[in-house]
Amino acid sequence: MQSKEKIAIIGGGLSGSLLAICLAKRGFNIQLFERRGDIRKGQAEAGRSINLALSTRGIEALKKVDLAEKVLNDAIPMNGRMMHSVKGELTYQAYGKSGQYINSVSRSGLNIKLLELADEYDNVELFFNHRCVDIDLNINTATLETKNGEQVTITADIIFGSDGAYSAIRSEMQKTNRFNYSQVYENYGYKELEIPPGPGGSFLIDKNALHIWPRGEFMMIALPNPDGSFTCTLFLAYEGKNSFENLKTKVDVTAFFETHFPDAMAIMPGYLEDFFNNPTGNLVTIRSNPWVYKNFALIGDAAHAIIPFYGQGMNCSFEDVSALDEIIETHYPNWNKIFEKYQEARIINANAIADLACKNFVEMRDLVGQKSFIHFKHIEHELT
């Protein structure tokens, strides 16, 4: 397909950069705008790089742009969960049958690969430090503010909003007639920490597992990286006995880890620096309907942000792109039909995954450490 249509994508994260590649392959002229700096130049935000679990639906989307093999070469297979008790006892739960696994991948590393590939296309222009501050849904324009405070207004035939959970595109669409929107915050935040590599780049805990320290009302997880380190994420309530509000000093944090995570503490020499230097992230579930309005469409977190406990947020966003690409193949150049079929195919699935993510948060936090639940899982695996 060769086309002279101009498409603007607001948001150069995972779904936006993948979308740019898919559309470029079809001959569209693409302008991709990202509010942050170019992460290929080391401008990624610290403390917001929760490792991702890449599974089949995400892999299938990457195959469309011939990137799956390259990404998987840097991924680490995780065959199951490894639970850590307060006493340091380990309990393992396989994810499925022998040979089945999910893949731990770096968010920033994956985003860099996607941007690098997008940049190889002559019909793709990348713009960084461009924050969307206004759009006009009736005349297909978007106004963006640069790092220097200058404003530029662009016009495109089609504009996609892939600008994340706090999407400027969606905010404007919310003003249209009968737009349904919900935003639900968990009373939990997250803090990114790190287990560094051992001697010679060795792994200090099991390399091929997603590690969980379930503590009932809170938990910590760790996913492996190729350099031998683990990206850890502490999920903790904002208020209450065990909460961020009660961890104000180094003494508070040290006592908290000595009580609840002594085995992890022993291999996290920089946990105090990480705790106080890295930001506390929010956990939010966002649902919207419709995802399209005239020549605008939402994709990824801009349409359906979910909490990260089912490991399918990125995979679901990639599947949005994959489904859209297939619908374009069938219905182009009828964009009205493309957008109709796109949201018809994806909204129900996205909402279902959001429900599963909320349910799995309770499972990971409260249940996986219970003997009765572990016994149930053993029986479940025997029967499947």
Backbone torsions as a table, in degrees:
resi	resn	phi	psi	omega
1	MET	NA	125.2	175.3
2	GLN	-114.3	131.5	-176.1
3	SER	-144.5	149.2	175.9
4	LYS	-102.4	4.0	-179.0
5	GLU	-63.8	143.3	-180.0
6	LYS	-101.6	126.0	-179.5
7	ILE	-121.3	128.9	175.5
8	ALA	-104.5	136.9	177.1
9	ILE	-119.7	119.3	-179.7
10	ILE	-97.5	105.9	-177.7
11	GLY	119.4	112.6	-176.3
12	GLY	-106.5	30.8	175.9
13	GLY	-77.9	-151.7	-173.3
14	LEU	-64.1	-52.6	-176.7
15	SER	-71.0	-36.9	-179.6
16	GLY	-65.7	-42.3	-179.5
17	SER	-71.5	-36.8	175.5
18	LEU	-65.0	-41.5	178.5
19	LEU	-61.7	-40.9	179.2
20	ALA	-58.6	-41.6	-179.5
21	ILE	-66.3	-47.2	-178.8
22	CYS	-60.1	-43.0	-179.6
23	LEU	-71.6	-35.6	177.5
24	ALA	-63.5	-39.0	178.7
25	LYS	-61.7	-25.3	179.9
26	ARG	-91.8	4.3	173.4
27	GLY	93.3	2.1	177.8
28	PHE	-73.4	154.2	175.4
29	ASN	-92.2	118.8	-168.6
30	ILE	-113.3	133.1	166.5
31	GLN	-117.8	121.6	-177.8
32	LEU	-112.4	122.8	-176.8
33	PHE	-114.6	128.7	-179.6
34	GLU	-126.0	132.2	-176.3
35	ARG	-73.5	-25.8	179.8
36	ARG	-87.4	174.8	175.2
37	GLY	-73.5	176.8	-177.9
38	ASP	-77.7	109.3	-176.9
39	ILE	-66.9	-16.2	175.9
40	ARG	-68.0	-15.8	178.5
41	LYS	-106.5	22.1	176.8
42	GLY	76.1	28.2	-177.3
43	GLN	-104.6	28.8	177.2
44	ALA	-74.6	148.7	178.5
45	GLU	-75.2	132.5	179.8
46	ALA	-72.9	143.1	172.4
47	GLY	78.9	11.2	-179.7
48	ARG	-131.7	37.3	-174.5
49	SER	-120.1	44.4	178.7
50	ILE	-45.8	123.6	178.5
51	ASN	-58.0	152.9	-175.4
52	LEU	-111.3	148.8	176.0
53	ALA	-101.8	104.1	-178.1
54	LEU	-86.2	122.0	-179.4
55	SER	-123.7	-169.6	-168.2
56	THR	-54.8	-46.2	-175.2
57	ARG	-65.5	-34.5	176.0
58	GLY	-71.6	-39.1	179.1
59	ILE	-63.5	-42.4	179.8
60	GLU	-61.7	-37.3	177.5
61	ALA	-66.9	-40.0	179.0
62	LEU	-67.7	-28.6	177.2
63	LYS	-62.8	-29.3	-179.8
64	LYS	-60.9	-29.1	-178.7
65	VAL	-112.3	17.8	176.2
66	ASP	58.0	37.3	-178.5
67	LEU	-114.5	-7.5	-174.2
68	ALA	-60.0	-46.6	-176.6
69	GLU	-63.3	-42.8	-179.7
70	LYS	-63.4	-41.2	179.2
71	VAL	-67.6	-44.1	-177.7
72	LEU	-67.7	-25.5	176.8
73	ASN	-62.9	-27.7	179.7
74	ASP	-101.0	0.5	-178.5
75	ALA	-88.9	160.4	176.8
76	ILE	-119.7	120.9	179.3
77	PRO	-65.0	136.4	174.5
78	MET	-118.9	110.0	-174.5
79	ASN	-82.8	-13.8	-179.0
80	GLY	-176.6	-173.8	177.7
81	ARG	-96.3	141.4	171.7
82	MET	-117.9	112.8	-179.9
83	MET	-91.0	137.1	178.7
84	HIS	-112.2	119.2	176.3
85	SER	-80.6	170.0	178.0
86	VAL	-60.0	-32.9	180.0
87	LYS	-81.3	-1.9	-180.0
88	GLY	89.4	7.6	177.6
89	GLU	-73.0	142.3	-177.0
90	LEU	-109.8	136.1	175.7
91	THR	-132.1	128.7	-175.1
92	TYR	-108.9	138.0	174.6
93	GLN	-127.0	117.2	176.9
94	ALA	-69.1	147.6	178.4
95	TYR	-74.1	-31.9	-177.5
96	GLY	-162.1	-147.6	178.8
97	LYS	-75.2	167.8	-179.7
98	SER	-54.9	130.7	179.5
99	GLY	93.3	-7.3	178.2
100	GLN	-93.3	140.8	-177.3
101	TYR	-163.7	166.4	168.4
102	ILE	-113.1	167.1	-172.5
103	ASN	-115.8	131.1	174.0
104	SER	-85.5	121.7	178.8
105	VAL	-130.8	152.5	177.1
106	SER	-79.7	128.5	177.7
107	ARG	-58.5	-51.6	-177.3
108	SER	-66.4	-39.1	178.9
109	GLY	-61.5	-41.5	178.6
110	LEU	-67.9	-42.5	179.2
111	ASN	-61.7	-38.6	178.3
112	ILE	-62.8	-44.8	179.3
113	LYS	-60.4	-40.7	-179.7
114	LEU	-67.5	-42.9	179.1
115	LEU	-66.1	-39.5	178.1
116	GLU	-60.2	-43.0	179.8
117	LEU	-68.1	-42.6	178.6
118	ALA	-59.6	-38.2	-177.1
119	ASP	-68.7	-16.0	179.4
120	GLU	-76.2	-15.7	-177.7
121	TYR	-87.6	131.9	178.9
122	ASP	-66.3	-24.7	-177.9
123	ASN	-95.5	20.7	175.5
124	VAL	-122.7	129.0	172.6
125	GLU	-114.6	132.0	179.7
126	LEU	-107.9	133.0	178.5
127	PHE	-127.6	121.7	178.6
128	PHE	-107.9	164.9	-176.5
129	ASN	55.0	39.9	175.7
130	HIS	-122.2	106.2	-177.6
131	ARG	-100.7	128.8	179.6
132	CYS	-73.0	123.6	-178.8
133	VAL	-115.6	-14.4	-180.0
134	ASP	-164.4	149.5	172.5
135	ILE	-139.1	157.1	173.2
136	ASP	-121.6	110.5	-175.2
137	LEU	-70.0	-16.7	-174.8
138	ASN	-92.4	-26.2	-177.9
139	ILE	-120.8	13.7	172.6
140	ASN	60.4	47.1	177.9
141	THR	-121.4	154.7	173.3
142	ALA	-135.6	135.3	177.1
143	THR	-106.1	128.3	-176.2
144	LEU	-123.1	144.0	179.4
145	GLU	-108.6	129.9	-178.6
146	THR	-84.2	175.2	179.8
147	LYS	-60.5	-28.5	-178.8
148	ASN	-88.6	3.6	178.6
149	GLY	87.5	2.1	177.6
150	GLU	-78.0	147.5	179.2
151	GLN	-113.0	135.9	176.5
152	VAL	-126.9	141.1	178.2
153	THR	-114.0	128.0	-178.9
154	ILE	-117.0	154.6	176.9
155	THR	-122.6	141.2	178.8
156	ALA	-144.9	158.4	177.1
157	ASP	-69.2	-40.2	179.2
158	ILE	-133.7	138.4	177.5
159	ILE	-126.9	126.0	176.6
160	PHE	-105.0	136.3	173.2
161	GLY	-99.7	104.6	174.3
162	SER	-119.3	37.2	-171.9
163	ASP	-97.1	33.6	166.1
164	GLY	79.5	-174.1	-172.5
165	ALA	-61.3	-27.9	-178.7
166	TYR	-107.5	44.8	-172.7
167	SER	-56.6	128.8	174.1
168	ALA	-70.7	-32.6	178.5
169	ILE	-65.7	-47.6	-179.8
170	ARG	-64.3	-37.6	-179.8
171	SER	-58.0	-38.2	178.2
172	GLU	-73.8	-38.7	178.8
173	MET	-64.3	-28.0	179.5
174	GLN	-62.1	-19.7	-179.0
175	LYS	-83.0	-6.7	-178.8
176	THR	-82.2	166.5	-174.7
177	ASN	-65.9	130.2	172.3
178	ARG	61.7	36.8	174.8
179	PHE	-87.5	122.6	179.8
180	ASN	-95.2	134.1	-175.9
181	TYR	-150.5	137.5	172.7
182	SER	-139.2	145.8	179.8
183	GLN	-137.0	116.8	-177.0
184	VAL	-125.1	118.3	176.9
185	TYR	-91.9	138.4	168.4
186	GLU	-75.6	152.9	173.1
187	ASN	-81.1	40.5	-179.0
188	TYR	-136.7	144.9	169.6
189	GLY	-120.3	179.4	177.9
190	TYR	-136.9	150.6	179.8
191	LYS	-131.3	128.5	-179.4
192	GLU	-87.8	132.7	179.6
193	LEU	-130.4	-180.0	-178.0
194	GLU	-145.1	139.1	164.6
195	ILE	-101.0	114.6	-175.9
196	PRO	-74.0	166.6	176.8
197	PRO	-64.9	154.1	172.9
198	GLY	-83.4	-171.4	179.4
199	PRO	-55.6	132.1	178.5
200	GLY	67.3	22.5	-179.3
201	GLY	77.2	22.2	-179.7
202	SER	-76.6	161.9	177.5
203	PHE	-95.0	128.1	-176.3
204	LEU	-81.2	-17.9	172.3
205	ILE	-133.5	172.8	-174.2
206	ASP	-49.9	123.6	-176.4
207	LYS	-67.9	-37.1	-169.4
208	ASN	-103.5	44.9	178.4
209	ALA	-145.7	151.6	167.3
210	LEU	-89.6	117.3	-174.1
211	HIS	-91.0	135.2	-180.0
212	ILE	-130.5	132.9	171.4
213	TRP	-109.8	85.0	-176.6
214	PRO	-79.3	129.6	-177.9
215	ARG	-129.7	29.4	176.6
216	GLY	82.6	-83.8	-177.4
217	GLU	-91.6	-2.9	178.1
218	PHE	-156.0	172.3	-178.4
219	MET	-163.9	167.0	171.0
220	MET	-131.7	144.5	175.9
221	ILE	-126.3	162.1	177.4
222	ALA	-144.9	132.5	177.6
223	LEU	-119.6	141.3	-174.6
224	PRO	-77.2	151.2	173.9
225	ASN	-120.1	154.8	-177.1
226	PRO	-59.3	-24.7	-177.6
227	ASP	-83.3	4.5	179.8
228	GLY	97.0	-7.8	178.5
229	SER	-85.9	170.1	173.3
230	PHE	-127.9	133.4	172.1
231	THR	-87.0	117.0	-178.0
232	CYS	-104.6	147.7	177.0
233	THR	-134.5	121.3	176.0
234	LEU	-93.5	122.0	177.1
235	PHE	-106.4	118.9	-170.3
236	LEU	-144.3	146.3	178.3
237	ALA	-65.4	155.0	177.3
238	TYR	-76.1	-37.9	-179.0
239	GLU	-126.6	160.5	177.9
240	GLY	117.1	-175.1	-176.2
241	LYS	-60.0	-56.6	176.3
242	ASN	-100.7	95.5	-172.6
243	SER	-155.7	167.2	177.7
244	PHE	-63.4	-32.8	-178.0
245	GLU	-65.6	-21.2	-180.0
246	ASN	-100.6	8.7	177.8
247	LEU	-117.5	77.3	-173.9
248	LYS	-100.7	-27.4	-175.3
249	THR	-121.8	166.7	177.3
250	LYS	-63.1	-32.6	177.2
251	VAL	-64.6	-43.1	178.8
252	ASP	-60.1	-48.3	-175.9
253	VAL	-67.4	-40.6	178.5
254	THR	-60.9	-45.7	179.8
255	ALA	-64.3	-38.0	179.4
256	PHE	-62.9	-46.8	-179.5
257	PHE	-70.4	-36.6	177.3
258	GLU	-61.9	-34.4	-178.4
259	THR	-79.3	-42.0	-168.5
260	HIS	-108.7	-26.6	-176.0
261	PHE	-134.8	50.9	-175.0
262	PRO	-63.0	-36.0	-179.4
263	ASP	-70.5	-36.4	178.0
264	ALA	-72.0	-40.2	-179.5
265	MET	-55.6	-35.6	-176.6
266	ALA	-67.0	-20.1	-178.2
267	ILE	-118.5	18.1	179.5
268	MET	-124.4	71.3	-175.5
269	PRO	-61.1	-23.9	-177.9
270	GLY	-103.6	19.7	-172.5
271	TYR	-63.2	-34.7	-180.0
272	LEU	-67.4	-45.1	178.3
273	GLU	-62.3	-43.5	178.8
274	ASP	-61.4	-43.4	-175.8
275	PHE	-62.1	-42.8	-175.5
276	PHE	-89.3	-20.3	-179.1
277	ASN	-92.2	-30.6	-177.5
278	ASN	-86.8	144.4	-178.6
279	PRO	-70.3	160.6	173.0
280	THR	-93.8	119.2	-178.6
281	GLY	-90.1	154.6	177.0
282	ASN	-93.8	157.7	175.9
283	LEU	-118.0	116.3	-174.3
284	VAL	-136.3	143.2	172.0
285	THR	-111.2	124.6	-178.8
286	ILE	-121.9	131.4	175.9
287	ARG	-125.3	142.1	178.0
288	SER	-145.6	156.9	179.6
289	ASN	-167.5	122.5	6.7
290	PRO	-83.0	169.7	176.7
291	TRP	-95.4	-5.3	-175.4
292	VAL	-131.1	149.8	174.6
293	TYR	-152.4	116.6	-177.7
294	LYS	52.1	-115.2	-177.6
295	ASN	-102.4	21.0	178.3
296	PHE	-114.2	147.3	175.8
297	ALA	-148.2	145.1	176.5
298	LEU	-97.5	150.8	178.8
299	ILE	-149.9	148.5	178.8
300	GLY	68.4	-145.4	-176.1
301	ASP	-60.5	-25.8	177.9
302	ALA	-60.6	-29.5	179.9
303	ALA	-96.2	-32.0	-169.2
304	HIS	-157.5	67.7	177.6
305	ALA	-68.3	137.5	179.0
306	ILE	-131.7	160.3	177.3
307	ILE	-76.8	155.8	-163.7
308	PRO	-88.6	27.8	-169.6
309	PHE	-97.9	0.1	173.4
310	TYR	-109.6	-2.7	177.7
311	GLY	65.5	28.7	-174.2
312	GLN	-127.1	7.3	-179.0
313	GLY	-60.5	-54.3	178.2
314	MET	-65.0	-43.1	-179.1
315	ASN	-60.4	-40.0	178.7
316	CYS	-65.9	-41.6	178.6
317	SER	-64.9	-41.4	177.0
318	PHE	-63.8	-35.5	178.8
319	GLU	-68.3	-31.8	172.1
320	ASP	-54.7	-49.7	-177.3
321	VAL	-63.4	-45.1	-178.9
322	SER	-61.5	-45.4	179.8
323	ALA	-64.1	-43.8	178.7
324	LEU	-60.2	-43.3	-179.7
325	ASP	-60.2	-41.7	179.4
326	GLU	-68.4	-35.3	178.9
327	ILE	-69.3	-37.9	175.0
328	ILE	-61.1	-41.3	178.5
329	GLU	-55.8	-38.5	-175.4
330	THR	-84.4	-38.9	-166.8
331	HIS	-115.2	-2.2	178.5
332	TYR	-63.2	138.4	14.4
333	PRO	-99.3	20.0	-177.6
334	ASN	-84.2	88.8	-176.7
335	TRP	-67.2	-30.3	176.2
336	ASN	-61.0	-44.4	178.4
337	LYS	-68.6	-39.0	178.5
338	ILE	-58.8	-49.1	-178.4
339	PHE	-67.3	-38.4	178.0
340	GLU	-60.9	-47.8	-178.3
341	LYS	-70.1	-33.3	-179.4
342	TYR	-62.5	-53.8	-177.9
343	GLN	-71.7	-30.6	176.1
344	GLU	-61.3	-37.0	-178.0
345	ALA	-79.2	-27.0	-166.5
346	ARG	-110.3	-29.4	-172.0
347	ILE	-62.6	-44.9	-179.1
348	ILE	-62.1	-42.8	-179.8
349	ASN	-64.6	-42.3	-179.1
350	ALA	-63.9	-41.7	179.0
351	ASN	-66.1	-36.9	178.3
352	ALA	-64.6	-41.5	179.8
353	ILE	-68.0	-34.9	175.9
354	ALA	-60.9	-41.8	177.6
355	ASP	-63.2	-42.8	179.8
356	LEU	-64.6	-36.4	179.4
357	ALA	-64.8	-42.1	178.0
358	CYS	-63.9	-42.0	179.3
359	LYS	-64.8	-40.3	-176.1
360	ASN	-72.7	-22.5	175.2
361	PHE	-61.1	-44.3	178.2
362	VAL	-63.8	-42.1	-179.7
363	GLU	-61.5	-48.0	-177.2
364	MET	-68.1	-37.9	-174.4
365	ARG	-80.5	-42.6	-168.9
366	ASP	-107.7	-31.3	-166.1
367	LEU	-103.5	-35.4	-168.9
368	VAL	-63.2	-19.8	178.4
369	GLY	-89.9	-3.4	-177.9
370	GLN	-86.3	136.2	-177.5
371	LYS	-60.7	-37.3	-178.8
372	SER	-66.1	-38.4	179.3
373	PHE	-69.0	-42.1	178.5
374	ILE	-61.0	-41.8	178.2
375	HIS	-63.2	-42.3	177.5
376	PHE	-59.1	-42.9	-179.2
377	LYS	-65.2	-38.1	177.1
378	HIS	-60.7	-44.5	179.3
379	ILE	-64.8	-42.3	180.0
380	GLU	-58.3	-43.2	179.1
381	HIS	-66.5	-34.8	179.3
382	GLU	-67.6	-30.2	-175.8
383	LEU	-87.7	-15.7	-177.6
384	THR	-100.0	NA	NA
